[in-house]
Amino acid sequence: MDETFDYVVVGSGGGSLCAALVMRAAGKRVLVLE
């Protein structure tokens, strides 16, 4: 499996998830890791 992400967010706290949602809304591919 070969996937490419624009951003990797480490942690799933409120700020991290908010940042990931903003980047996703901007059309970026985001991976959130806990």
C-alpha positions in Angstrom: 0.0 0.0 0.0 1.6 3.3 -1.1 -0.2 6.5 0.0 1.1 10.0 0.0 0.0 12.7 2.4 0.6 16.4 2.4 0.7 16.7 6.2 1.2 14.3 9.1 -0.3 15.5 12.4 1.0 13.8 15.5 -1.5 13.6 18.4 -5.3 13.8 18.3 -6.0 16.6 20.8 -8.4 19.4 20.1 -5.8 21.7 18.5 -4.3 18.9 16.4 -7.7 17.8 15.1 -8.7 21.4 14.4 -5.5 21.9 12.4 -6.1 18.7 10.5 -9.7 19.7 9.6 -8.6 23.1 8.4 -5.9 21.5 6.2 -8.4 19.0 4.9 -10.9 21.7 4.1 -8.2 23.4 2.0 -7.9 20.2 0.0 -4.8 18.7 1.5 -4.3 15.0 2.3 -3.8 14.7 6.1 -2.8 11.8 8.2 -3.5 12.0 12.0 -1.4 9.7 14.2 -2.0 9.1 17.9 
